[in-house]
């Protein structure tokens, strides 16, 4: 298990066994934290989930094998499949029915994955941003181990994979600003403002990150999870401009501004990164906040239109050509027309 490096500048701070953000997060306090959890589990507003499961564009292994290079498919939430240099790369794969430590409770999928784990072709690398359940699913990772050459993780997350039985020689752990090269593609772990933990005793024991992906013809940014901070500008100055940013736009709330961005902040982060096309992710699959399930799409579409930022919103399973991205359709609107009218989302 390697810890690849190219720079030791601006590494994440540690206090004891815990990692810390470069900018300390505001403390919510016990009472506010209890209220947040109470509201999340027992006081949900209407329309945080679609009225019925929605269809996706189904994929098969044959579809993927025959697809041209420089292709991308959204599979759900922050799970994105890319075909670069004849190999497949997969981000934050979650194929479970629920983003939860148990499969009998917790946020349930709005849709099935466009392709099954068994149908996925061999994967050159799985790219992980942090250890939260909506980004790191144990059953999915174990199922992928046999068909995946490498797992690229932030520091500490790779140790968890080894505990789960994955071979250590497949795992490359990186701290912020460190990089690893695979098949001529540079993967750089870059800062985010977030947190980690899968239980009551492992808070911030493992690092969190975003990823810069530099192939021969494309520069892609994968945000992972983050609050808005000046790190986006630093990444843009160091590695931009980016042809495409896969930008967290969802699961936001005024009660946790430090760890998830509002849509207007997602747009600003894209601009800080010197991004060209913006593809909003971290939405459309799980109910993880108090906003309507379609709100991330509607807000980022309005903001991008106003600022003349090229936005692509492919449906789940729809192919996107990385060399010539297309805007896509407002695929969520037919599923949300009645709810949108009820909340006054149409202008």
N, C-alpha and C positions, 0 to 999 in steps of 0.2 A: 504494500500500500504506500503510494508515494505522496509527498507533499511538494508539488512542483512550485518553483518560484522564479520570478524575474525581477521583483522589486520588493523592498521591505519598507518603502515609504508609506506613511499614514496608515499603519496597521491598526486594526480595532483595539481599543483599550480593554484591559481585563482587570477585574477586581476579584481576587481570589480565583474561584473556578468559573466565574461568570463573565461573559462578554458584555460590553457596553457600547451604546451608540456614540458617535462623535458629538452629537448634540443630545444632552440628557432629555428624556421624555418627561412630560409633566405627570405627577403622581395623582391618580384619581381619588385616592382615599378609600377606606373600607366601605363607608356608607354608599358612596357613588358607585363603587364596583358592584355591590350587592344589587343596587337598583338596575344597573345595566344588564346584569344577568337575569334578573326577574323579568324585566321588560322583554328581553330577547326570547325567553322561553314561555312566558305566560301573557304577554301583552302585545303581541304582534299586530300591526295594522293590516288592513286588507291589501291584497295584491302583491305580497312579497314572493308569491309563487304563481306560476301560470295556472289557469283554471283546469288545464288538462295537459298531459305529456305531449310534447311536440315532436314532429318528425325531423330526422336529420338526413343528410345525404350519405347513404350507406357506401362504405368502402370495402374492398376485398384486397387480399394480398396481390392478386393479379393486377388490379387497378394501380396499386402503388408501384409495383415492379415495372409496369409499362409507362408510368408517368415520366415526363421529361425531368431532367435535372433542374435545380433551382425552383423546386416546388415546395409549397407549405400547405398544411391542412390544420385547421382548428379542430381538436377532438373534444373539447369541453373545458370550461373553467380556465386553468393556466396550462393545460396539456396541449402542446403544439408539436406536430411532426414535421420535420424538414428533410428534404432530399438535397444534399449538397455533395458535389464531387462523387456522385454515384453511391453514396452511403446515406443511411437514415439516422437522424438525431431526434431525440424525444425529450421535451421539457416537462418537469414536474408531473409525471404520469400518475393519474388517479382514475382507476377503472372501477372502483368499488361503488356499491349502490349508495353508500352514505359516507360523507366526510366526517368520520367519527371514530373514536377508539373501539366502538362496538357497532355491529351491523343491525341491531334491533332498535336503535334510537339515534337521533342526531340528524343533521341536514341531509335530506334525501335528494337524489338526482332529479332534475326536471326532464331529462332525456337519457336515452341509452347512448353509449359511445358509438360513433359511426363505424367502428371496426372492433372486433373482439381481440383480446390479447393473443389468442391462438392464431388469428389471421395475420397479425403484424409480421412484417418481414424481419430479418436479422437487423439489429440495431447496433450501429457503431458506438454510440454513446448516449446514455441517459444523463441529462443535465438537471441537477437539483438545486433549488434556491434556498430552502430551509426545511425544517422538520415538522411543520404544522400538518395536520391531518388532511387538509384540502390541497396539499402540495406533495406530501410524502405518504403513500399508502403502502403499508407493509406487504399485504398480499400481492399487490401489483408488482412491487419491486422484486419479490421472491419469484413470481411467475416470469418476470423478464430476465432474471439472472442467466438462464441458460441460453438465451438468444442475444444477449448484449455483451459487447466486447469490453466496454469501460463504463464506469460511473464517475462523473465529475461532480464533486460536492464541496460545499464550504467546510471549513475545518470543524471536525467533531461529528458531522453527519455521516461521514464515511465509517467512523468507528461504530456507529449504530448499525450500519449495514453489515459490518463484520459480525456484530452480535447476532444478527438475524441469519447468519450462515452464508453470506456472500463471500466469494474468494477475495482475499485482501489484495491480490495482485491485479484485480480488475478496477480497483478504486484509486482515484487521484483526488486528494483533498487540498484545497487552496484557501489561503487567507486573502483578504482584499488586496488587489493589484497584482496578485500572482497569476501566472498563466500556464497553460498546458497546450501543446500542439498535437493535433491528431490529423493525419492524412492531409497535411498542408493547411489546416484550418486552426486559427488561434482562438482559444477560449480564455478569456480573462475574467476572473472573479472580481467584481467591483462593489463598492459600498452600497448599502441601503440603510434606511432608518426603520428598524423593525424590532423583533424579539423572537425568542424561540422557546420550545418546551412542548412536551407531549403528555405531561402529568403534573403532579403537585410538587415534585422534588427535583425536577431537572430544568427549571427556568433559566434561560440564557446560558446553558452549559454548552450549546453548540452555536456556531456562527450562522449568520444569514447573509445573503448576497444577491446581487444582480449579476448578469453575464453579458459581456461583450463578445460577439461572435464575428470573426473576421475571416471570410472566405475570399477566394480570388476575385470575385465580382461583386460581392455584397458585404456590407457591414450592417449587422443586426444587433439590436439591443433587446434583451429579455429582462424585464424589470423585477421578476419575483414580486415580493410585497414591500411596500415602503410608504412612509409618510413623505410629504414634500420637504426637501432640504437642499442645501447648496451642493451636495455631492453630485447631483445631476449635471450641474454646470461644469464641475471639475472633470467628470467623465467625458462630457462633450468636448471640452477643450483638449483632452488628452487623446481621445480616440475618434471623435466625430470628424465629419458629419456621418450620420447613419442613414442608410437607404430605407430602413424600416425599424420602427420601435414597437415591440410587443409590450404594451403599457398597461399596468394595473389600472382598471377603471371599474370599480365595483366593491361592494362590502364596505362602503364608507359610512361614517356617521359623525355628527358633531361631538359625540362623546369620546371618540378615539381618533382625534385628528393627527396625532403623532405617528401612527403606524399604518394608516391607509389614507390615500389621497382623495379629496373631492374631485369630481371631473374637471373643474377648472384648473386644479393643480396638476392633474394628469396631463392636460394640454400644455401647461407651462413647463413641466418636466420634459416633455417631448421637444419643446422649443429650446430649452436649455441644452439638450443633447445634440442640437443641430440636426434633428430628424427631418426626413422628407415625408414618407408615409407613416401614418399612425394606425396601428391595429389594436383596438381595445380588448384586453383579456381580463380574467378574474371576474367573469360575469356569465349569466345565462345558463348556469348549471346547478348551483347550490344556493339555498337561501341562507345567507350569512350576515344579514344586516336588517335594518328596519325600513329601507326604501323599497319601492315597487321593483319588481324583477326587471322591468323594462326601462327603468329610470336611467341606468348607466348609459344605455344606447342612445336614448333620446337627448340626454344632456350633452354627451360628447359630440353627437351629430350636430346639434345646434351651435355648440362652441366652435367646432372645427369649421363649419360653414361660415360663421361670422368672421373668423380669423383667416379664412382661406387656406386652411391646412388640409392637405390631401388625406382623406380618411378611408380605410377599407374595413368593411364589416362582412366578411364572408360568413355564410351559414356554416353550422357545424358539419364538417365533412366536405365542404366545398374547397376545390383546389384554388390556390392563389399562386400566380406566377411571380416569383421574386424579382425577375428582371423587368416585368411590366405589370405591377399591381393594378387591380381594378377596384373601384369603390365598393362594389357589391350592392346588395339590395337591403332595404329596411325590412329584413325577413321576419323580425319580431312583431311587426305591426298587425298583420292578420291574426296573430295569436293573442294580441293584447288590445284590440280595438275597443271592446266594451269597457274594459278596465280603464283604458286611457281616457275615454270619454267621461267616465265616472269621476276621475280625479282631475279632469280639466287639462290633460296633457297636450291636447291638440290646440294649436294657436290659430 
